[in-house]
């Protein structure tokens, strides 16, 4: 069961990829809440130290992937916040 949990914890944050791709393709993140993107990223960062010192592979795997993917979501959301570039 731990193996399944570790696999799920590693894969779950990858569901952020379609969101990132959509924002980049449209060159706009206007429909994404900036408070949500930054808030969930800060929360993930706050949880990470506890997971890293726990020694639990499941918690470490999930938090590592979560911080990486949520950082990408936050960066892309902020970068494309103003919508498509004007020519």
C-alpha positions in Angstrom: 0.0 0.0 0.0 2.9 2.4 0.7 4.1 2.0 -2.9 0.7 2.9 -4.3 0.5 5.9 -1.9 4.0 7.0 -3.0 3.1 6.7 -6.7 -0.2 8.6 -6.2 1.6 11.3 -4.2 4.2 11.7 -6.9 1.6 11.7 -9.8 -1.1 13.9 -8.1 0.8 17.2 -8.5 1.3 16.5 -12.2 -2.3 17.4 -12.8 -1.1 21.0 -12.6 0.6 20.6 -16.1 -2.6 21.0 -18.1 -3.3 24.3 -16.3 0.2 25.6 -17.0 0.0 24.6 -20.6 -3.4 26.3 -21.0 -2.1 29.5 -19.5 1.0 29.6 -21.7 -1.0 28.7 -24.9 -3.5 31.5 -24.2 -0.8 33.9 -22.9 -3.3 34.9 -20.2 -4.0 33.9 -16.6 -6.8 36.3 -16.1 -9.3 33.5 -15.2 -7.0 32.1 -12.5 -7.3 33.6 -9.0 -4.0 35.2 -8.1 -4.8 34.9 -4.4 -5.4 31.1 -4.9 -2.2 30.6 -6.8 0.0 32.4 -4.3 -2.0 31.1 -1.3 -1.7 27.5 -2.2 2.0 27.9 -3.0 2.7 29.5 0.3 0.7 26.8 2.1 2.7 24.1 0.3 6.0 25.8 1.3 4.8 26.0 4.9 4.0 22.3 5.0 7.2 21.1 3.3 9.7 21.4 6.2 7.5 19.1 8.3 7.4 16.5 5.6 11.1 16.7 4.9 12.1 16.1 8.6 9.5 13.3 9.1 11.6 10.8 7.1 8.3 9.5 5.6 9.0 8.8 1.9 5.3 9.3 1.0 5.2 12.8 2.6 8.6 13.8 1.2 7.7 12.6 -2.4 4.3 14.4 -2.3 5.7 17.6 -0.9 8.6 17.7 -3.3 6.4 17.3 -6.3 3.8 19.6 -4.9 6.2 22.5 -4.2 7.8 22.1 -7.7 4.5 22.1 -9.6 2.8 24.8 -7.5 5.9 27.0 -8.0 5.5 26.5 -11.7 1.7 27.4 -11.5 2.4 30.5 -9.4 5.2 31.7 -11.7 3.2 31.2 -14.9 0.1 32.7 -13.4 2.0 35.9 -12.4 4.0 36.0 -15.7 0.8 35.9 -17.8 -1.4 38.0 -15.4 -1.8 40.9 -17.8 -3.0 38.8 -20.7 -1.5 38.6 -24.2 1.3 41.0 -25.0 0.2 44.0 -27.2 2.0 44.5 -30.4 
